[in-house]
Amino acid sequence: MIIFNSRKDGKMTGNWMDDPAVAHIDKAKLDFLQSLVFESQSLTKEQMMPFFMAIAKRGMDNHISFTKEEVETITATIRSYSTPEELDKIDKLMKIIKK
């Protein structure tokens, strides 16, 4: 799953982590999310749930948690850098998370 715009050569067209909207969020949290994005890119739908469970444990082990406001801000910011295909993936992911 890719949650940012990237060109065919693999270089990002924008970096959501540098957006002023997320400047108040701890960099360790943003780095954690960025690693999640890279690690999950090649996973199938069936592999996603075990992956999320492992990520949740890793987050707890590293004392990383997100407030509802942080999740909303991050999601809105990522959406502003996303292609239509990426937006579709984000919407599907958010449905899974809200269950």
C-alpha positions as CSV (number, residue, x, y, z in Angstrom):
1,M,0.0,0.0,0.0
2,I,1.4,3.4,-0.9
3,I,0.1,6.3,1.1
4,F,1.9,9.1,-0.8
5,N,2.4,10.2,-4.4
6,S,5.3,8.6,-6.2
7,R,6.4,8.9,-9.7
8,K,7.2,5.9,-11.9
9,D,10.9,6.2,-11.0
10,G,9.9,5.7,-7.3
11,K,10.7,9.2,-6.1
12,M,8.0,10.9,-4.1
13,T,6.3,14.1,-5.5
14,G,5.6,15.4,-2.0
15,N,6.5,14.5,1.6
16,W,3.4,14.5,3.9
17,M,5.7,14.3,6.9
18,D,7.0,17.8,6.1
19,D,3.6,19.3,5.9
20,P,2.9,22.1,8.4
21,A,-0.3,20.4,9.4
22,V,1.6,17.5,11.1
23,A,4.5,19.7,12.5
24,H,3.1,19.4,16.1
25,I,3.1,15.6,16.0
26,D,6.1,13.8,17.5
27,K,8.6,12.9,14.8
28,A,9.0,9.4,16.3
29,K,5.3,8.8,15.6
30,L,5.6,10.0,12.0
31,D,8.7,7.9,11.4
32,F,6.9,4.9,12.8
33,L,4.1,5.5,10.3
34,Q,6.5,6.0,7.4
35,S,8.2,2.6,8.2
36,L,4.7,1.0,8.4
37,V,4.0,2.4,4.9
38,F,7.2,1.0,3.4
39,E,6.9,-2.4,5.1
40,S,3.3,-2.9,4.0
41,Q,3.6,-2.0,0.3
42,S,3.9,-5.5,-1.0
43,L,1.4,-7.2,1.4
44,T,-1.7,-8.9,0.2
45,K,-5.1,-8.3,1.7
46,E,-4.8,-11.6,3.7
47,Q,-1.4,-10.5,5.1
48,M,-2.6,-7.1,6.3
49,M,-4.4,-8.2,9.5
50,P,-1.4,-10.1,10.9
51,F,0.8,-7.2,9.9
52,F,-1.4,-4.7,11.7
53,M,-1.4,-6.9,14.8
54,A,2.4,-7.0,14.7
55,I,2.6,-3.2,14.2
56,A,0.3,-2.6,17.1
57,K,2.5,-4.7,19.3
58,R,5.6,-2.9,18.1
59,G,3.9,0.5,18.8
60,M,3.0,-0.6,22.3
61,D,6.6,-1.9,22.9
62,N,7.9,1.5,21.8
63,H,5.2,3.4,23.7
64,I,3.8,4.9,20.5
65,S,0.1,5.7,20.4
66,F,-2.0,8.2,18.5
67,T,-4.8,10.4,19.7
68,K,-8.0,10.6,17.7
69,E,-7.0,14.1,16.6
70,E,-3.6,13.0,15.5
71,V,-5.1,10.2,13.4
72,E,-7.5,12.6,11.8
73,T,-4.8,15.1,11.0
74,I,-2.4,12.6,9.7
75,T,-5.1,11.0,7.5
76,A,-6.2,14.3,6.1
77,T,-2.6,15.3,5.4
78,I,-1.8,12.0,3.7
79,R,-4.9,12.2,1.6
80,S,-3.8,15.6,0.3
81,Y,-0.7,14.0,-1.2
82,S,-2.4,10.9,-2.6
83,T,-3.4,9.8,-6.0
84,P,-7.0,8.6,-6.6
85,E,-5.8,5.0,-6.4
86,E,-4.1,5.7,-3.1
87,L,-7.2,7.4,-1.8
88,D,-9.2,4.3,-2.5
89,K,-6.7,2.2,-0.5
90,I,-6.8,4.7,2.4
91,D,-10.6,4.5,2.4
92,K,-10.5,0.7,2.5
93,L,-7.9,0.8,5.3
94,M,-9.9,3.2,7.4
95,K,-13.0,1.0,7.1
96,I,-10.9,-2.0,8.4
97,I,-9.5,0.1,11.3
98,K,-13.0,1.4,12.3
99,K,-14.4,-2.1,12.6
